[in-house]
């Protein structure tokens, strides 16, 4: 399992939320889509997650630096299961 940290949250017009989690080096990402309503009823979003390495993709090269900075900040300030 690999620790990943919340680095981006995007809402779309269809009521979906795309959560992007990244490794602390910013090079690998895990994306999860949820119904916006589930965020309210499901207890929120956690600062981090443990995911199987096979569930990780490569980060867009233009986003690596930003994702690394945000993942490192989240890891320093939160436990994986903290609600953010």
JOBEL-V292690 format. One line per field, one symbol per residue. ss: DSSP state (~ for helix, > for strand, _ for the rest). burial: # if it has 9 or more other ideal C-beta (glycine too) atoms within 8 Angstrom, else .. A space follows every 10 residues. Layout:
BEGIN
ss->???
burial->???
END
This chain:
BEGIN
ss->_>>>>>>>>> >____>>>>> >>_____>>> >>>>>~~~~~ ~____>_>>> >_~~~_>>__ ___~~~~~~~ ~~~~~~~___ __>_
burial->.########. .....##### ####.##### #..#.#..#. ....#####. #....#..#. ..##.##### ##.##..#.# .#.#
END
